[in-house]
Amino acid sequence: MKLDSIRREYRFAALTKQSVAASPIDQFKEWLNDAQRANVNDFSAMSLVTAETGAFPQSRIVLLKDISVDGFTFFTNYDSQKGKAIEKNNKVGLHFFWPELERQVRIDGVAEKTSREASVQYFKSRPLESQIAACASAQSATLTSRSKLEEQYRSLQNALQGDHPECPENWGGYLVRPVKMEFWQGRESRLHDRIVYELVENEWKIKRLSP
């Protein structure tokens, strides 16, 4: 495989300071809706980047579960690697990539736990199997085997006898409040459009960056 010869031109759309919304949240919603209408696979998937002092940055894919004027919400086990990393440094990065639309969005933000009520409400909306899995798995802890995990799942499933488990205390949501958002639109000859929103004294400033 000759990776250095793989390339294609981007001609889907253009992006200008004049065409974007005044709010990056509104602009993001527009692009997210475009991705859904275009049937992009896992269009709500995003890379979450955490960075502890002196450690390597860590990136993983999580699913966006809510977007509001305040920011972006996802859910996880608070004792997971990402939960422990956020506890030490709550400055995080989010990254969305929609290749079918030749678009990316990069977000710098500050993560904070959602209310317990919001966490429980979302947990109850999940399928029973997902609820059991969240309770049965000590996320990010060393596991001796796959069969051990499946045994833990079946044991809890049998104990519940069809009932729904309570939302674990160490499971819930994070809201990422954005301070900077970059919208990237692929363009021909690698002259891509990059429009950045930056929060300055509670007001969003918009600028264009070189590709």
Secondary structure as GFF3:
##gff-version 3
##sequence-region A 1 211
A	DSSP	three_ten_helix	3	5	.	.	.	ID=ss1
A	DSSP	alpha_helix	24	37	.	.	.	ID=ss2
A	DSSP	beta_strand	45	50	.	.	.	ID=ss3
A	DSSP	beta_strand	58	63	.	.	.	ID=ss4
A	DSSP	beta_strand	66	68	.	.	.	ID=ss5
A	DSSP	beta_strand	71	77	.	.	.	ID=ss6
A	DSSP	alpha_helix	81	88	.	.	.	ID=ss7
A	DSSP	beta_strand	91	98	.	.	.	ID=ss8
A	DSSP	three_ten_helix	99	101	.	.	.	ID=ss9
A	DSSP	beta_strand	103	113	.	.	.	ID=ss10
A	DSSP	alpha_helix	116	125	.	.	.	ID=ss11
A	DSSP	alpha_helix	128	136	.	.	.	ID=ss12
A	DSSP	alpha_helix	146	160	.	.	.	ID=ss13
A	DSSP	beta_strand	171	185	.	.	.	ID=ss14
A	DSSP	three_ten_helix	188	190	.	.	.	ID=ss15
A	DSSP	beta_strand	193	200	.	.	.	ID=ss16
A	DSSP	beta_strand	203	209	.	.	.	ID=ss17
###
